[in-house]
């Protein structure tokens, strides 16, 4: 088990390095630069600006300088938001994204797994068809369609929830002051969670149906165990394996979904910084966010791998 | 005697049936199963209709993509002046926009899938056939890429290298081949040990030829299933990009572009979002139904 963990860790470090290098050279070798928009600046001023951000040095030297900074945990100054460093920007954006992302993945897992089990236990009955129909809709209707619709219905027409702000508001917050601070996050979390609910419920259903056909489940039933115990104790442990291994890609999906959802709801999170940074050629900001996101995804994959090793006796025995 | 007669008749019938059964190939069987699947067949029909309309839809309308109706800006769907789907905030006809968008979205879905499939099949087949250390190293590389939020790379690619449509094809295709490579490798590993491969090896066929002629045709089933699921995924990825303003650029349009513009005027003109979104959703449903149908038809496990 320990060697398995170490082996995974040994892959994670070079992966991160490759990502940083790839993003760096992709952004820097492209034609155009961050100061293109300011067309009427004197050439000397542009040269000075470039010098201030080390953009006048040879590419490889810039790369080494950047790696050196990152190694010290520093991402440099942002080019667009001139008085703030990338670290400061990330410090304001990350809590927003984390709150939305983690809540979404948690809610998606809970609801998705319950729906999947329900569908599997009622295979080919009405309940199954309804649940899978809903799941299919969640896949077919993307979040950038759902989010504006939800904003219109719950924000504009019903005035239940605040929109495009992190300030509490709407009639829900006034009726229940206790949950008021949560209200700005409700719609983004739902928009982010729905596609994942759909995928997780389909995965769970498939895996549970497979598991429920196994001999040991028949044995458990034959020895007179209560159905609840058969499902929750015996079937679920094996049935959840594909879901656990999906959690890694799910985090990647949440991260990319956050880009769209934060843009729609105009939340000051990492995803929105990323898109704006990419459009403005704000090299340090984009690279900083890529590093943070890649670290999060890699860390999650690592945790999933380890969890899988604990849950699946085959992996444990193999290593 | 009569007894014998009828017995041999029955035997003959049985043998006849057996012969006929053996005469049907795996593919005919699969086709038959697929035809019986109502949802999947419905998906095929609706998808064909959408593809057909994307071709002839803009021709039916009296308007073109460039026409701006100044007297009919932002009107709701109506039959009176041939703006069947209404117009947008610049007076362009949404019927024409929707079907032109369908052309771009469907083309992108198919083209990116072809790119992804080519890379994935070649990579996966090579990794599976090579096996051993090389094959493992190749799949490790896939594992590494798998762990990344790849939409980020697409975004970086299209922002820094300009937003032309061919780059969008390439960027999405270059990113979405990973699962394909895994599937093909798994299949190849199992096919590799079959006798007919050994026979080909023994008669001195070159590696490239074996992969092309013997391995790929035999792993194609799961690939087809995955392809039908990859097309909608890629249409969605393009829509995401277009929604963020990074995909297809004016005057070209796609469903993602239309939805993005519609989202901005949802309160005043909801049809601008709802109509393209509906067609996008229908297309997603169709591909998913077809994919599920193909999986059921081609997967011998459930027979």
Interface residues (C-beta under 8 A of the other chain):
Chain A: X11 X14 X15 X18 X19 X22 X23 X26 X27 X30 X31 X32 X136 X137 X139 X140 X141 X142 X144 X145 X147 X148 X149 X151 X152 X156 X248 X249 X252 X255 X256 X259 X260 X263 X264 X274 X275 X278 X279 X281 X286 X290 X293 X294 X297 X298 X301
Chain B: X140 X143 X144 X146 X147 X148 X149 X150 X151 X152 X153 X155 X156 X157 X159 X160 X161 X236 X239 X240 X243 X244 X245 X246 X256 X259 X260 X262 X263 X266 X267 X270 X273 X277 X280 X281 X282 X284 X285 X288
